[in-house]
């Protein structure tokens, strides 16, 4: 049984991420991951969907996924997750495609 199920106006996950990229600005990456980062806990299903997208979408969406503590920084947890499960790297505290 899944605890949460995300459905957004019948958009595909790709459309959801593309809309986010279009509507939000890129943020500087947070230096460290939060101890209670929801990207790999509460939002794991969304993180998994993002890891299945094209590398450019992963990179650009991760740059816009804001930290739940520091909203003017992008989430280090999703960047770290995608560097393991997806197709991005984190070099010199910058998100880039592999």
ROFITOR-364620 format. One record per atom (N, C-alpha, C, O): atom name; y negated, z, x; residue in three letters. Coordinates in steps of 0.001 Angstrom, whole numbers, padded with zeros to 6 digits, always signed. Example, Ala and Ser with C-alpha at 12.3 -4.5 7.8 and 13.67 -1.06 7.14 Angstrom:
ROFITOR-364620
+-------+---------+---------+---------+---------+
| atomo |       v |       w |       u | residuo |
+-------+---------+---------+---------+---------+
|     N | +005690 | +007800 | +013190 |     ALA |
|    CA | +004500 | +007800 | +012300 |     ALA |
|     C | +003300 | +007800 | +013200 |     ALA |
|     O | +003319 | +008465 | +014236 |     ALA |
|     N | +002250 | +007080 | +012850 |     SER |
|    CA | +001060 | +007140 | +013670 |     SER |
|     C | -000030 | +007870 | +012900 |     SER |
|     O | -001138 | +008039 | +013409 |     SER |
+-------+---------+---------+---------+---------+
//
This chain:
ROFITOR-364620
+-------+---------+---------+---------+---------+
| atomo |       v |       w |       u | residuo |
+-------+---------+---------+---------+---------+
|     N | +001172 | +000000 | +000833 |     UNK |
|    CA | +000000 | +000000 | +000000 |     UNK |
|     C | -001243 | +000000 | +000884 |     UNK |
|     O | -001333 | +000766 | +001843 |     UNK |
|     N | -002198 | -000863 | +000554 |     UNK |
|    CA | -003459 | -000914 | +001269 |     UNK |
|     C | -004441 | +000058 | +000607 |     UNK |
|     O | -004514 | +000163 | -000617 |     UNK |
|     N | -005174 | +000747 | +001440 |     UNK |
|    CA | -006159 | +001687 | +000921 |     UNK |
|     C | -007370 | +000947 | +000365 |     UNK |
|     O | -007882 | +001297 | -000698 |     UNK |
|     N | -007824 | -000070 | +001081 |     UNK |
|    CA | -008987 | -000828 | +000632 |     UNK |
|     C | -008640 | -002306 | +000580 |     UNK |
|     O | -007772 | -002788 | +001307 |     UNK |
|     N | -009322 | -002991 | -000273 |     UNK |
|    CA | -009187 | -004440 | -000331 |     UNK |
|     C | -010592 | -005003 | -000489 |     UNK |
|     O | -011299 | -004664 | -001438 |     UNK |
|     N | -010988 | -005851 | +000427 |     UNK |
|    CA | -012335 | -006390 | +000416 |     UNK |
|     C | -012320 | -007759 | -000229 |     UNK |
|     O | -011625 | -008667 | +000227 |     UNK |
|     N | -013095 | -007902 | -001297 |     UNK |
|    CA | -013292 | -009202 | -001936 |     UNK |
|     C | -014788 | -009369 | -002124 |     UNK |
|     O | -015446 | -008527 | -002734 |     UNK |
|     N | -015312 | -010448 | -001604 |     UNK |
|    CA | -016747 | -010670 | -001684 |     UNK |
|     C | -017004 | -012013 | -002350 |     UNK |
|     O | -016877 | -013067 | -001726 |     UNK |
|     N | -017367 | -011957 | -003621 |     UNK |
|    CA | -017754 | -013155 | -004371 |     UNK |
|     C | -016845 | -014356 | -004129 |     UNK |
|     O | -017325 | -015486 | -004049 |     UNK |
|     N | -015590 | -014133 | -004016 |     UNK |
|    CA | -014568 | -015156 | -003788 |     UNK |
|     C | -014844 | -016026 | -002547 |     UNK |
|     O | -014362 | -017155 | -002460 |     UNK |
|     N | -015611 | -015499 | -001601 |     UNK |
|    CA | -015815 | -016200 | -000341 |     UNK |
|     C | -014576 | -016042 | +000525 |     UNK |
|     O | -013862 | -015043 | +000445 |     UNK |
|     N | -014341 | -017042 | +001348 |     UNK |
|    CA | -013295 | -016888 | +002350 |     UNK |
|     C | -013848 | -015971 | +003444 |     UNK |
|     O | -015065 | -015821 | +003558 |     UNK |
|     N | -012978 | -015355 | +004250 |     UNK |
|    CA | -013488 | -014545 | +005354 |     UNK |
|     C | -014433 | -015344 | +006260 |     UNK |
|     O | -015460 | -014824 | +006697 |     UNK |
|     N | -014090 | -016599 | +006541 |     UNK |
|    CA | -014944 | -017425 | +007393 |     UNK |
|     C | -016333 | -017582 | +006786 |     UNK |
|     O | -017335 | -017470 | +007491 |     UNK |
|     N | -016396 | -017840 | +005490 |     UNK |
|    CA | -017689 | -017988 | +004818 |     UNK |
|     C | -018490 | -016685 | +004869 |     UNK |
|     O | -019710 | -016702 | +005036 |     UNK |
|     N | -017791 | -015560 | +004723 |     UNK |
|    CA | -018454 | -014260 | +004784 |     UNK |
|     C | -019085 | -014050 | +006162 |     UNK |
|     O | -020239 | -013633 | +006258 |     UNK |
|     N | -018325 | -014341 | +007236 |     UNK |
|    CA | -018849 | -014167 | +008586 |     UNK |
|     C | -019976 | -015147 | +008878 |     UNK |
|     O | -020960 | -014777 | +009518 |     UNK |
|     N | -019849 | -016394 | +008420 |     UNK |
|    CA | -020901 | -017390 | +008636 |     UNK |
|     C | -022201 | -016980 | +007936 |     UNK |
|     O | -023289 | -017169 | +008481 |     UNK |
|     N | -022084 | -016427 | +006744 |     UNK |
|    CA | -023265 | -015968 | +006009 |     UNK |
|     C | -023937 | -014818 | +006757 |     UNK |
|     O | -025164 | -014774 | +006856 |     UNK |
|     N | -023152 | -013904 | +007273 |     UNK |
|    CA | -023701 | -012793 | +008042 |     UNK |
|     C | -024435 | -013299 | +009285 |     UNK |
|     O | -025518 | -012814 | +009610 |     UNK |
|     N | -023846 | -014267 | +009971 |     UNK |
|    CA | -024460 | -014846 | +011169 |     UNK |
|     C | -025802 | -015488 | +010808 |     UNK |
|     O | -026787 | -015339 | +011531 |     UNK |
|     N | -025824 | -016200 | +009686 |     UNK |
|    CA | -027028 | -016898 | +009254 |     UNK |
|     C | -028141 | -015928 | +008847 |     UNK |
|     O | -029317 | -016182 | +009109 |     UNK |
|     N | -027765 | -014823 | +008209 |     UNK |
|    CA | -028759 | -013928 | +007618 |     UNK |
|     C | -029230 | -012798 | +008532 |     UNK |
|     O | -030272 | -012197 | +008266 |     UNK |
|     N | -028502 | -012497 | +009584 |     UNK |
|    CA | -028845 | -011345 | +010417 |     UNK |
|     C | -029110 | -011755 | +011853 |     UNK |
|     O | -028596 | -012763 | +012337 |     UNK |
|     N | -029923 | -010953 | +012523 |     UNK |
|    CA | -030274 | -011266 | +013908 |     UNK |
|     C | -029282 | -010630 | +014870 |     UNK |
|     O | -028643 | -009623 | +014565 |     UNK |
|     N | -029176 | -011236 | +016014 |     UNK |
|    CA | -028328 | -010732 | +017084 |     UNK |
|     C | -028934 | -009445 | +017639 |     UNK |
|     O | -030152 | -009332 | +017775 |     UNK |
|     N | -028076 | -008477 | +017956 |     UNK |
|    CA | -028520 | -007179 | +018476 |     UNK |
|     C | -027967 | -006955 | +019883 |     UNK |
|     O | -026917 | -007497 | +020226 |     UNK |
|     N | -028659 | -006167 | +020691 |     UNK |
|    CA | -028098 | -005827 | +022008 |     UNK |
|     C | -026869 | -004947 | +021832 |     UNK |
|     O | -026808 | -004137 | +020907 |     UNK |
|     N | -025915 | -005098 | +022695 |     UNK |
|    CA | -024649 | -004367 | +022598 |     UNK |
|     C | -024816 | -002911 | +023002 |     UNK |
|     O | -025457 | -002604 | +024007 |     UNK |
|     N | -024243 | -002032 | +022223 |     UNK |
|    CA | -024238 | -000610 | +022564 |     UNK |
|     C | -023416 | -000435 | +023846 |     UNK |
|     O | -022401 | -001109 | +024022 |     UNK |
|     N | -023835 | +000447 | +024724 |     UNK |
|    CA | -023181 | +000636 | +026018 |     UNK |
|     C | -021781 | +001220 | +025882 |     UNK |
|     O | -020847 | +000755 | +026535 |     UNK |
|     N | -021632 | +002236 | +025035 |     UNK |
|    CA | -020342 | +002895 | +024858 |     UNK |
|     C | -019911 | +002833 | +023401 |     UNK |
|     O | -020733 | +002728 | +022490 |     UNK |
|     N | -018625 | +002900 | +023212 |     UNK |
|    CA | -018051 | +002953 | +021874 |     UNK |
|     C | -018197 | +004368 | +021313 |     UNK |
|     O | -018056 | +005342 | +022052 |     UNK |
|     N | -018475 | +004486 | +020032 |     UNK |
|    CA | -018540 | +005796 | +019369 |     UNK |
|     C | -017129 | +006371 | +019245 |     UNK |
|     O | -016169 | +005623 | +019061 |     UNK |
|     N | -017002 | +007672 | +019344 |     UNK |
|    CA | -015690 | +008318 | +019228 |     UNK |
|     C | -015051 | +008048 | +017871 |     UNK |
|     O | -013832 | +007909 | +017779 |     UNK |
|     N | -015854 | +007972 | +016829 |     UNK |
|    CA | -015332 | +007779 | +015481 |     UNK |
|     C | -015653 | +006380 | +014940 |     UNK |
|     O | -015919 | +006215 | +013750 |     UNK |
|     N | -015625 | +005386 | +015815 |     UNK |
|    CA | -015992 | +004019 | +015446 |     UNK |
|     C | -015162 | +003520 | +014262 |     UNK |
|     O | -013933 | +003490 | +014336 |     UNK |
|     N | -015828 | +003128 | +013168 |     UNK |
|    CA | -015093 | +002641 | +012002 |     UNK |
|     C | -014551 | +001214 | +012149 |     UNK |
|     O | -013762 | +000774 | +011312 |     UNK |
|     N | -014954 | +000490 | +013185 |     UNK |
|    CA | -014499 | -000895 | +013349 |     UNK |
|     C | -012989 | -000988 | +013488 |     UNK |
|     O | -012390 | -001976 | +013064 |     UNK |
|     N | -012366 | +000022 | +014074 |     UNK |
|    CA | -010912 | -000003 | +014248 |     UNK |
|     C | -010234 | +001077 | +013417 |     UNK |
|     O | -009096 | +001462 | +013687 |     UNK |
|     N | -010937 | +001555 | +012418 |     UNK |
|    CA | -010400 | +002564 | +011510 |     UNK |
|     C | -010687 | +002103 | +010083 |     UNK |
|     O | -009895 | +001362 | +009500 |     UNK |
|     N | -011786 | +002526 | +009531 |     UNK |
|    CA | -012132 | +002219 | +008149 |     UNK |
|     C | -012272 | +000708 | +007894 |     UNK |
|     O | -011914 | +000230 | +006817 |     UNK |
|     N | -012784 | -000038 | +008869 |     UNK |
|    CA | -012998 | -001477 | +008702 |     UNK |
|     C | -011978 | -002326 | +009454 |     UNK |
|     O | -012254 | -003483 | +009771 |     UNK |
|     N | -010824 | -001779 | +009739 |     UNK |
|    CA | -009817 | -002491 | +010523 |     UNK |
|     C | -009420 | -003821 | +009897 |     UNK |
|     O | -009242 | -004805 | +010614 |     UNK |
|     N | -009279 | -003871 | +008588 |     UNK |
|    CA | -008884 | -005135 | +007935 |     UNK |
|     C | -009929 | -006228 | +008171 |     UNK |
|     O | -009576 | -007391 | +008371 |     UNK |
|     N | -011201 | -005861 | +008150 |     UNK |
|    CA | -012264 | -006836 | +008412 |     UNK |
|     C | -012233 | -007236 | +009880 |     UNK |
|     O | -012403 | -008410 | +010208 |     UNK |
|     N | -012019 | -006272 | +010760 |     UNK |
|    CA | -011920 | -006563 | +012192 |     UNK |
|     C | -010769 | -007519 | +012480 |     UNK |
|     O | -010908 | -008443 | +013280 |     UNK |
|     N | -009633 | -007293 | +011825 |     UNK |
|    CA | -008480 | -008184 | +011996 |     UNK |
|     C | -008804 | -009588 | +011520 |     UNK |
|     O | -008439 | -010560 | +012182 |     UNK |
|     N | -009485 | -009717 | +010379 |     UNK |
|    CA | -009872 | -011042 | +009880 |     UNK |
|     C | -010806 | -011734 | +010861 |     UNK |
|     O | -010675 | -012932 | +011112 |     UNK |
|     N | -011747 | -010980 | +011414 |     UNK |
|    CA | -012674 | -011569 | +012374 |     UNK |
|     C | -011933 | -012047 | +013619 |     UNK |
|     O | -012288 | -013078 | +014190 |     UNK |
|     N | -010909 | -011309 | +014046 |     UNK |
|    CA | -010153 | -011704 | +015247 |     UNK |
|     C | -009387 | -013017 | +015042 |     UNK |
|     O | -008960 | -013632 | +016019 |     UNK |
|     N | -009209 | -013451 | +013800 |     UNK |
|    CA | -008501 | -014703 | +013497 |     UNK |
|     C | -009447 | -015904 | +013414 |     UNK |
|     O | -008995 | -017043 | +013303 |     UNK |
|     N | -010756 | -015652 | +013467 |     UNK |
|    CA | -011732 | -016733 | +013344 |     UNK |
|     C | -011914 | -017440 | +014678 |     UNK |
|     O | -011405 | -016999 | +015709 |     UNK |
|     N | -012653 | -018549 | +014640 |     UNK |
|    CA | -012947 | -019296 | +015860 |     UNK |
|     C | -013750 | -018420 | +016825 |     UNK |
|     O | -014496 | -017545 | +016385 |     UNK |
|     N | -013608 | -018644 | +018127 |     UNK |
|    CA | -014297 | -017808 | +019114 |     UNK |
|     C | -015809 | -017691 | +018909 |     UNK |
|     O | -016369 | -016607 | +019067 |     UNK |
|     N | -016472 | -018793 | +018560 |     UNK |
|    CA | -017923 | -018735 | +018354 |     UNK |
|     C | -018290 | -017831 | +017176 |     UNK |
|     O | -019278 | -017099 | +017234 |     UNK |
|     N | -017498 | -017884 | +016121 |     UNK |
|    CA | -017753 | -017021 | +014965 |     UNK |
|     C | -017513 | -015562 | +015356 |     UNK |
|     O | -018297 | -014687 | +014989 |     UNK |
|     N | -016435 | -015294 | +016097 |     UNK |
|    CA | -016168 | -013923 | +016553 |     UNK |
|     C | -017342 | -013389 | +017359 |     UNK |
|     O | -017821 | -012281 | +017115 |     UNK |
|     N | -017799 | -014175 | +018311 |     UNK |
|    CA | -018876 | -013757 | +019204 |     UNK |
|     C | -020172 | -013500 | +018430 |     UNK |
|     O | -020798 | -012452 | +018590 |     UNK |
|     N | -020563 | -014441 | +017610 |     UNK |
|    CA | -021829 | -014314 | +016891 |     UNK |
|     C | -021774 | -013210 | +015828 |     UNK |
|     O | -022760 | -012500 | +015633 |     UNK |
|     N | -020656 | -013059 | +015151 |     UNK |
|    CA | -020523 | -011980 | +014159 |     UNK |
|     C | -020540 | -010616 | +014845 |     UNK |
|     O | -021153 | -009679 | +014333 |     UNK |
|     N | -019883 | -010492 | +015981 |     UNK |
|    CA | -019858 | -009220 | +016717 |     UNK |
|     C | -021260 | -008824 | +017189 |     UNK |
|     O | -021589 | -007639 | +017240 |     UNK |
|     N | -022072 | -009805 | +017528 |     UNK |
|    CA | -023440 | -009519 | +017971 |     UNK |
|     C | -024312 | -008996 | +016828 |     UNK |
|     O | -025364 | -008405 | +017071 |     UNK |
|     N | -023877 | -009211 | +015586 |     UNK |
|    CA | -024644 | -008801 | +014419 |     UNK |
|     C | -024037 | -007596 | +013692 |     UNK |
|     O | -024643 | -007058 | +012765 |     UNK |
|     N | -022852 | -007177 | +014111 |     UNK |
|    CA | -022162 | -006040 | +013496 |     UNK |
|     C | -022799 | -004778 | +014072 |     UNK |
|     O | -022489 | -004380 | +015194 |     UNK |
|     N | -023681 | -004155 | +013310 |     UNK |
|    CA | -024444 | -003039 | +013875 |     UNK |
|     C | -023627 | -001752 | +013936 |     UNK |
|     O | -022722 | -001526 | +013132 |     UNK |
|     N | -023972 | -000919 | +014911 |     UNK |
|    CA | -023326 | +000372 | +015118 |     UNK |
|     C | -023719 | +001326 | +013990 |     UNK |
|     O | -024876 | +001362 | +013570 |     UNK |
|     N | -022759 | +002087 | +013511 |     UNK |
|    CA | -023045 | +003008 | +012408 |     UNK |
|     C | -023934 | +004182 | +012828 |     UNK |
|     O | -024503 | +004850 | +011964 |     UNK |
|     N | -024066 | +004448 | +014122 |     UNK |
|    CA | -024971 | +005490 | +014628 |     UNK |
|     C | -026287 | +004914 | +015125 |     UNK |
|     O | -027350 | +005495 | +014907 |     UNK |
|     N | -026215 | +003786 | +015784 |     UNK |
|    CA | -027387 | +003178 | +016417 |     UNK |
|     C | -027575 | +001797 | +015809 |     UNK |
|     O | -027112 | +000803 | +016368 |     UNK |
|     N | -028248 | +001730 | +014675 |     UNK |
|    CA | -028322 | +000497 | +013886 |     UNK |
|     C | -029102 | -000634 | +014560 |     UNK |
|     O | -029048 | -001776 | +014103 |     UNK |
|     N | -029818 | -000333 | +015631 |     UNK |
|    CA | -030516 | -001411 | +016341 |     UNK |
|     C | -029698 | -001928 | +017527 |     UNK |
|     O | -030214 | -002665 | +018367 |     UNK |
|     N | -028415 | -001539 | +017591 |     UNK |
|    CA | -027473 | -002013 | +018614 |     UNK |
|     C | -026239 | -002570 | +017913 |     UNK |
|     O | -025895 | -002143 | +016812 |     UNK |
|     N | -025584 | -003519 | +018555 |     UNK |
|    CA | -024336 | -004032 | +017979 |     UNK |
|     C | -023184 | -003107 | +018349 |     UNK |
|     O | -023222 | -002423 | +019372 |     UNK |
|     N | -022175 | -003097 | +017512 |     UNK |
|    CA | -021039 | -002180 | +017604 |     UNK |
|     C | -020170 | -002480 | +018827 |     UNK |
|     O | -019650 | -003586 | +018976 |     UNK |
|     N | -020022 | -001490 | +019690 |     UNK |
|    CA | -019177 | -001655 | +020871 |     UNK |
|     C | -017700 | -001677 | +020479 |     UNK |
|     O | -016886 | -002321 | +021141 |     UNK |
|     N | -017359 | -000973 | +019404 |     UNK |
|    CA | -015965 | -000924 | +018962 |     UNK |
|     C | -015431 | -002288 | +018574 |     UNK |
|     O | -014313 | -002638 | +018954 |     UNK |
|     N | -016206 | -003075 | +017820 |     UNK |
|    CA | -015731 | -004413 | +017433 |     UNK |
|     C | -015699 | -005328 | +018656 |     UNK |
|     O | -014809 | -006170 | +018771 |     UNK |
|     N | -016652 | -005173 | +019563 |     UNK |
|    CA | -016640 | -005990 | +020789 |     UNK |
|     C | -015395 | -005689 | +021619 |     UNK |
|     O | -014735 | -006607 | +022107 |     UNK |
|     N | -015074 | -004410 | +021777 |     UNK |
|    CA | -013881 | -004037 | +022537 |     UNK |
|     C | -012611 | -004508 | +021842 |     UNK |
|     O | -011684 | -004990 | +022492 |     UNK |
|     N | -012570 | -004367 | +020518 |     UNK |
|    CA | -011401 | -004802 | +019739 |     UNK |
|     C | -011177 | -006312 | +019914 |     UNK |
|     O | -010056 | -006759 | +020159 |     UNK |
|     N | -012255 | -007082 | +019785 |     UNK |
|    CA | -012135 | -008537 | +019901 |     UNK |
|     C | -011835 | -008988 | +021327 |     UNK |
|     O | -011277 | -010066 | +021530 |     UNK |
|     N | -012195 | -008181 | +022307 |     UNK |
|    CA | -011857 | -008551 | +023686 |     UNK |
|     C | -010364 | -008367 | +023947 |     UNK |
|     O | -009818 | -008942 | +024888 |     UNK |
|     N | -009707 | -007563 | +023107 |     UNK |
|    CA | -008256 | -007365 | +023215 |     UNK |
|     C | -007501 | -008269 | +022238 |     UNK |
|     O | -006554 | -008951 | +022632 |     UNK |
|     N | -007909 | -008278 | +020980 |     UNK |
|    CA | -007188 | -009003 | +019929 |     UNK |
|     C | -007726 | -010396 | +019657 |     UNK |
|     O | -007015 | -011241 | +019112 |     UNK |
|     N | -008958 | -010641 | +020025 |     UNK |
|    CA | -009593 | -011909 | +019705 |     UNK |
|     C | -009871 | -012766 | +020915 |     UNK |
|     O | -009092 | -012801 | +021867 |     UNK |
|     N | -010989 | -013455 | +020863 |     UNK |
|    CA | -011311 | -014454 | +021879 |     UNK |
|     C | -012685 | -014244 | +022503 |     UNK |
|     O | -013370 | -015211 | +022835 |     UNK |
|     N | -013094 | -012983 | +022666 |     UNK |
|    CA | -014362 | -012740 | +023336 |     UNK |
|     C | -014142 | -011843 | +024554 |     UNK |
|     O | -013114 | -011178 | +024682 |     UNK |
|     N | -015118 | -011844 | +025424 |     UNK |
|    CA | -015154 | -010957 | +026581 |     UNK |
|     C | -016464 | -010189 | +026530 |     UNK |
|     O | -017434 | -010625 | +025910 |     UNK |
|     N | -016476 | -009052 | +027186 |     UNK |
|    CA | -017707 | -008292 | +027358 |     UNK |
|     C | -017961 | -008236 | +028858 |     UNK |
|     O | -017208 | -007607 | +029602 |     UNK |
|     N | -019027 | -008899 | +029295 |     UNK |
|    CA | -019389 | -008936 | +030716 |     UNK |
|     C | -020845 | -008549 | +030855 |     UNK |
|     O | -021704 | -009071 | +030144 |     UNK |
|     N | -021126 | -007629 | +031775 |     UNK |
|    CA | -022488 | -007153 | +031990 |     UNK |
|     C | -023135 | -006721 | +030674 |     UNK |
|     O | -024307 | -006997 | +030418 |     UNK |
|     N | -022345 | -006040 | +029854 |     UNK |
|    CA | -022773 | -005517 | +028550 |     UNK |
|     C | -023270 | -006620 | +027602 |     UNK |
|     O | -024143 | -006387 | +026766 |     UNK |
|     N | -022704 | -007809 | +027746 |     UNK |
|    CA | -023015 | -008948 | +026867 |     UNK |
|     C | -021732 | -009486 | +026261 |     UNK |
|     O | -020705 | -009557 | +026935 |     UNK |
|     N | -021788 | -009862 | +025001 |     UNK |
|    CA | -020652 | -010474 | +024309 |     UNK |
|     C | -020669 | -011963 | +024570 |     UNK |
|     O | -021701 | -012613 | +024400 |     UNK |
|     N | -019526 | -012519 | +024986 |     UNK |
|    CA | -019409 | -013954 | +025209 |     UNK |
|     C | -018000 | -014424 | +024875 |     UNK |
|     O | -017051 | -013640 | +024896 |     UNK |
|     N | -017875 | -015700 | +024569 |     UNK |
|    CA | -016546 | -016237 | +024278 |     UNK |
|     C | -015767 | -016402 | +025568 |     UNK |
|     O | -016345 | -016580 | +026640 |     UNK |
|     N | -014428 | -016340 | +025451 |     UNK |
|    CA | -013562 | -016481 | +026633 |     UNK |
|     C | -013537 | -017924 | +027088 |     UNK |
|     O | -012866 | -018251 | +028067 |     UNK |
+-------+---------+---------+---------+---------+
//
